[in-house]
Amino acid sequence: MRSAIVIGAGLGGLAVACRLAKMGLTVTIFEKNQLVGGKVNLVEAGGYKFDTGASLLTMRYVLEDLFNFCNRNIEDYLELVELDPICRYFWSDGTIFNASRDLEKTEAEIRRLSPADVSAFRLYLSDARQKYEIAERTFLAKSLNDLPKFLAKPDREFLKNLRDLFKLSSLKTLDAHNRKFFVSPKLRQLFNRFATYNGSSPYEIPATFALIPYVEFGLGAWYVKGGIYEIPKSLAKLAYELGVRIFTGVEVSKIIVNNRKAVGVQIGQEKFSADFIISNADAVETYRKLLSVENKFVHRQPSCSGFVILLGVGRKFPQLAHHNIFFSNDYKAEFDAIFKQTKPAENPTIYVCATSCTDRTQAPPKCENLFILVNAPYLTDKVDWGKISLPYRNAIIRKLEEFGLEGLEKQIEFEKIITPADFERNTNANRGSIYGISSNGIFSAFLRVPNKSKEFENLYFVGGAAHPGGGIPLVLLSAKMVAETIIKEYELRNG
């Protein structure tokens, strides 16, 4: 029986392990931390629960497909709750906007904010849907490794998809695209915000990514009862049921290579062999630390990181929804600081997730659990997070109080700060980046680490730093691509 070793029990590692085990392989996962989940993790203290990574589920059909493939019903593992509003947006002049999947509700909000933009919204979503549908059958359906094979002997369907893929590509930035549709600076800012879904800048990311709003407005946004961490917990449960062995608190120090072929891993002084090695560790760090190889991906710009404050607060804030965005007054300056100057923005946009608004198990009665995130630069020598964390935290709390969360500081019962340095240390993320390589640049989406190593045979990559990108659904798709690639090769070698 063929065997596989998976390095890392993040969502990608767990998902690929489930698929391969279902296909008949013997699968072992080694995870350096005590808990599975990778960046999708949790903190519990004093009756408060916090998800420390992803805070919502989109493209739920991708997760459902994984359970269906393993002959399981997702409802037996997870309770999914659709959110409405999807997100509540705040501006410093007192403007509040509720974004809803109910398009009539969202149009009513747009009419109140900018009547001239009501008709543009439907046109924008129609364009976003077209982009999404093209991406779904091209970029999101195929591994980058398949491209040379199809180019060498293209069939009619592939040629059509290739033409569609070129339609999807854009020389314009997301910001320029949004300016074409919307008159209101506030609506432009709102739709620019979707660039942060893969850790990029709306002023540099191509307009191709205008497809992301359709993912929310067209397909919906979901919360998992009990917290998003229930997803990796459920995948670990599924993996165990399928016979996968998971070892936590065990760190792989090296991928063993013989004659340009990955044949095993080293843990301390012990060596473990397998037919296939799949890294769910950051792909760039895998090359750098586990293979001691410097390649082109090492020099690509990482995505942004994040500065996180977890607050258990002894009161309710009725103005908060489940997801909330408190916008800065100068969005361009904010992203210039993060990506061009690689320093924290002085006036950052603040994201606040209060899962206790939807799920009372997440905080004590009459209390709130606040996950607070601001986009932050990837790690450089310019920023010492040990020195600036406290003053930056204080500035963020003050700004939230100015936005109307009065008395926030005095009501804090529990607090924990997570910096980009923590992301690097805890998850081996390349320079603390959350989404791997950034999507800034015209062809950036096609320049991620391929799912199959071109340098070493039998070595594969899953996770946010590999194709097709970061975020729960794309990470799960990377796992599907890797599993399908391995099985195709296995059948060819044994056919």
Number of C-alpha atoms within 10 A of each C-alpha: 6 12 16 24 24 27 27 31 30 26 29 33 33 30 29 30 35 30 23 26 23 19 15 14 20 20 26 22 24 23 25 22 17 10 16 26 26 27 22 20 21 17 12 11 13 10 14 22 25 26 25 21 19 15 22 21 21 20 17 16 12 17 19 14 17 22 21 13 13 17 10 14 14 16 10 9 16 16 14 18 14 15 18 18 19 21 21 20 19 20 16 14 8 8 10 16 22 18 21 22 20 14 15 10 14 19 21 15 18 22 14 11 17 17 15 13 17 18 14 17 18 13 12 19 20 15 14 22 21 16 23 23 15 20 21 12 14 18 19 20 14 19 22 20 17 13 13 10 9 13 12 8 8 14 11 8 8 16 13 12 17 19 11 18 17 10 13 22 17 16 14 17 23 26 23 17 22 22 17 12 16 21 15 16 11 19 20 19 21 16 19 26 20 19 24 17 14 23 27 26 30 28 20 20 29 27 25 24 26 28 23 21 21 21 18 19 19 18 15 20 23 21 20 20 19 20 23 25 23 20 22 23 19 16 26 25 15 20 26 15 13 20 17 23 16 20 18 15 11 17 16 18 16 17 24 18 16 10 8 12 16 24 23 21 23 16 14 11 6 8 14 13 16 18 18 22 26 27 25 30 31 28 30 28 21 22 18 16 15 19 16 12 14 13 12 9 18 16 10 15 19 28 29 28 29 24 23 24 22 24 24 26 23 19 17 17 17 8 10 19 23 22 21 22 24 19 21 20 16 12 19 14 15 22 25 16 18 22 23 11 12 19 19 24 22 13 18 25 22 21 19 25 24 24 29 25 19 16 16 16 15 25 25 18 13 12 22 26 30 25 23 24 22 19 24 28 27 27 23 12 6 9 14 11 17 9 9 11 16 12 10 16 16 11 14 21 20 16 19 18 14 11 16 13 17 14 13 18 15 9 15 17 15 15 13 12 14 16 19 24 22 16 23 19 13 14 20 22 28 28 23 27 28 30 27 30 32 28 28 23 18 17 15 15 20 14 17 23 27 22 28 24 17 12 12 16 17 22 24 26 29 39 34 31 32 31 29 29 27 23 22 24 22 22 27 26 27 31 32 25 24 24 23 17 18 18 15 11 12 13 9 9 8 6 6
